[in-house]
Amino acid sequence: MTLLSIQGVSKAFDGNAIIENTSVEVNPGDTIAFTSPSGSGKSTMLSMAGLLLTPDAGTIVAEDGVNALELDDRALSQLRQRLLGFVFQSTQLVGSLRAIENVTAPASFVSGKLPFSPEERATELLERFGLADRMYHYPHQLSVGQKRRVAVARAMLLKPKIIIADEPTNDLDEESAEEVANALFSYAEEGNALLYATHIPALAARAKTVMKLQGKTFKVA
């Protein structure tokens, strides 16, 4: 079953076309890398795929057959919550919250009872990512790599079917970058999907599908 069908999306800012007529199907187990020079559209493409930015043209249809672009704000928020997890370029951790509290934060926006304990899920993820001894540390007490792994754990908390990651390893040392990449790809191997932007050739090469910007359109390389 297709998780997300993105067809013919385009986006312009101030009259300047950034993305034109780009299409991609996202299925369980997919790993899709978007590559282009810095500042040329990767983040814009991911924002549209993540339903954070509305395209000027095209359609985005979720697994239930609903055109996401026709939903009101509340329904769209619920769809994002159910389907998507995000790893941003800057980790966007809350400085006043401990690592485990940052990871469980998305659960506070869920209406109704979750079928699992957010605290137990967060603990499991942090332990899996080698952060068992950092769970109760604040962001300022963590290294850049540790903060990025906390951000990845937060993205996975609600068990989304798609992870959207924008340059997830761009500011990490080699060891930390590999740890973060391995965590993301392992999640995809569990039957989920990973969409990510990167300018690092070795990281792009790990994807099953590489979408390269050709002109204003992302196409399979």
C-alpha positions in Angstrom: 0.0 0.0 0.0 1.3 3.4 -1.0 1.8 5.6 2.1 2.0 8.9 0.3 1.5 9.7 -3.4 3.0 13.1 -4.4 2.1 14.0 -8.0 3.2 17.1 -9.9 3.9 19.4 -7.0 5.3 22.8 -7.7 6.3 25.7 -5.4 7.3 29.3 -6.0 8.3 32.1 -3.6 7.9 35.7 -4.6 7.3 34.7 -8.2 10.4 32.6 -8.4 9.9 28.9 -9.1 11.8 26.6 -6.7 10.2 23.2 -7.4 8.3 22.3 -10.5 6.3 19.2 -11.5 7.9 16.8 -9.1 6.3 13.4 -8.4 7.3 10.5 -6.0 5.5 7.5 -4.5 6.3 6.6 -0.9 5.9 2.9 0.0 6.7 0.9 3.1 10.4 0.2 3.3 11.3 3.0 0.9 14.4 5.1 1.6 14.4 8.1 -0.7 17.2 10.7 -0.8 16.7 14.2 -2.2 20.0 15.8 -3.4 20.7 19.2 -4.8 23.1 22.1 -4.2 22.6 23.9 -0.9 19.7 26.3 -0.9 18.1 25.0 -4.1 15.0 23.2 -3.0 15.6 20.1 -0.8 14.1 21.6 2.3 11.2 22.9 0.3 10.5 19.5 -1.2 10.6 17.8 2.2 8.3 20.5 3.7 5.7 19.7 1.0 6.1 16.0 1.4 5.8 16.5 5.2 2.5 18.4 4.7 4.1 21.5 6.4 4.1 23.6 3.2 1.3 23.7 0.7 2.4 23.3 -2.9 1.1 25.8 -5.5 0.1 22.9 -7.8 -0.2 19.1 -7.7 -1.7 16.6 -5.3 -0.6 14.8 -2.2 -2.7 11.7 -1.4 -2.2 9.7 1.8 -2.6 6.0 2.3 -6.3 6.3 3.0 -7.0 7.9 -0.4 -7.6 11.4 1.1 -6.1 14.3 -0.8 -4.2 16.0 2.1 -4.4 19.4 0.3 -8.2 19.4 0.8 -8.1 18.9 4.5 -8.7 21.6 7.1 -6.0 22.6 9.5 -7.2 20.2 12.3 -7.6 17.2 10.0 -4.2 17.9 8.4 -2.6 18.1 11.8 -4.1 14.8 12.8 -2.8 13.2 9.5 0.7 14.5 10.1 0.6 13.2 13.7 -0.5 9.8 12.6 1.7 9.4 9.5 4.8 11.5 9.9 7.8 12.1 12.1 10.3 14.9 11.6 14.0 15.3 12.1 14.9 19.0 11.5 18.2 20.5 10.5 18.5 22.1 13.9 17.4 19.6 16.5 14.8 22.0 18.0 15.0 20.4 21.4 13.4 22.3 24.2 16.2 23.5 26.5 14.2 23.3 29.7 13.3 19.6 29.2 15.4 16.6 29.8 16.2 14.2 27.0 13.4 11.8 27.8 11.0 14.7 28.2 11.9 16.0 24.8 11.3 12.6 23.3 7.9 12.2 24.9 6.8 15.8 24.0 4.8 14.8 20.9 2.5 12.6 23.0 1.2 15.6 24.8 -0.4 16.8 21.6 -2.3 13.5 21.0 -6.0 13.6 21.9 -7.1 10.3 23.5 -5.1 7.5 24.9 -2.2 6.0 23.1 -1.9 2.2 22.9 1.5 2.3 24.5 3.3 4.2 27.3 5.2 7.2 25.8 7.7 7.0 28.7 8.4 3.3 28.0 8.6 3.9 24.3 11.0 6.9 24.9 13.2 4.8 27.2 13.4 2.0 24.7 14.4 4.4 21.9 17.0 6.2 23.9 18.5 2.9 25.1 18.5 1.6 21.5 20.4 4.8 20.5 23.0 4.4 23.2 21.7 7.2 25.4 20.6 5.2 28.5 23.0 7.2 30.6 21.8 10.5 29.1 18.1 10.3 29.5 17.8 12.8 32.3 20.4 15.3 30.9 19.3 18.6 29.5 20.2 19.5 25.9 23.1 21.8 27.0 24.6 18.7 28.6 24.6 16.7 25.4 27.0 16.7 22.5 25.7 17.6 19.0 25.6 13.9 18.1 23.7 13.0 21.2 21.2 15.8 20.6 20.6 14.6 17.1 19.9 11.1 18.3 17.4 12.5 20.9 15.7 14.3 18.0 15.5 11.1 16.0 14.0 9.3 19.0 11.4 12.0 19.3 10.5 11.7 15.6 9.9 7.9 16.1 8.0 8.2 19.4 4.5 7.9 17.9 5.5 5.1 15.5 5.0 7.2 12.3 5.0 5.3 9.0 7.2 8.0 7.4 10.3 9.8 8.8 11.2 13.1 7.1 14.8 14.1 7.9 16.4 17.3 6.6 20.2 17.0 6.5 20.2 14.7 9.5 24.0 14.3 9.6 25.4 17.5 8.1 27.0 18.8 11.3 28.1 15.6 12.9 31.5 13.8 13.1 31.9 10.6 11.2 31.0 8.3 14.1 27.9 10.2 15.2 26.8 10.6 11.6 26.9 6.8 11.1 25.0 6.2 14.3 22.2 8.6 13.3 22.0 7.2 9.7 21.9 3.7 11.0 19.0 4.5 13.3 17.0 6.0 10.5 17.7 3.2 8.0 16.9 0.6 10.7 13.5 2.2 11.2 12.8 2.0 7.5 13.8 -1.7 7.5 11.0 -2.3 10.0 8.5 -1.5 7.2 8.4 2.2 7.5 9.7 4.8 5.0 12.5 7.4 5.1 12.6 10.6 3.1 15.7 12.7 3.6 17.7 15.5 2.2 21.4 15.5 2.0 24.3 17.0 0.1 26.6 14.1 1.3 27.2 11.6 -1.6 27.9 8.7 0.7 24.6 9.2 2.6 22.6 9.7 -0.6 24.1 6.4 -1.9 22.5 4.4 0.9 19.0 5.2 -0.3 17.1 2.8 -2.5 16.0 5.8 -4.6 17.9 9.0 -5.2 15.9 12.0 -6.4 18.2 14.6 -8.0 17.2 18.1 -8.8 17.3 18.5 -12.6 16.4 22.1 -13.5 13.5 22.7 -11.1 12.3 19.1 -10.9 13.4 16.3 -8.7 13.9 13.2 -10.8 15.2 9.7 -10.1 18.9 9.8 -10.7 
